[in-house]
Amino acid sequence: MDMGSDGYFATLVLEEPRAGEPSVWFAEHPALPGCHGVGSSVDGALESLERSRNAWLSWARNHDVPIPPMQEQPSVFIQYAARSDVAHGAEIGSEVETVEPQAA
């Protein structure tokens, strides 16, 4: 699994699905407004995020929108949100993990 974020900090969130529902990963680059991806796995979400990032950067260049500088040491922030349904709502908890990209 390639955890590189190509120069930008990335956030991945997995919300634990309800019984019978598939897992869904959401990914975003907070520095690039509206730049996000989704997939059924970490790899799928990062691939979707890469397509979104490429489209965002192309659009920004074509419309003279300032592009935030890349980070010297980008990282991927992963959050797991556990859900347990209760009669009058849901209890949400989370566990957070930060993954530093490996040097090539």
SULKA-V105266 format. One line per field, one symbol per residue. ss: DSSP state (@ for helix, = for strand, . for the rest). psi: psi as a letter, one per 30 degrees, with the letter a starting at -180 (. if undefined). burial: b if it has 24 or more other ideal C-beta (glycine too) atoms within 12 Angstrom, else e. Layout:
ss=???
psi=???
burial=???
This chain:
ss=.........======........=====.......====..@@@@@@@@@@@@@@@@@@@@@............============..============....
psi=kjgkghfkkkkkkjkkllkfklkkkkkljffjkgjllklfleeeeeeeeeeeeeeeeeeeefghkkkkklkeillkkkkkjkkjklehakkkllkkkkkkkkk.
burial=eebbbbebbbbbbbebeeeeeeeebbbbbebbeebbbbbeebeebbebbbebbeebbeeeeeeeeeeeeeeeebbbbbbeeeeeeeeeeeeeeeeeeeeebeee
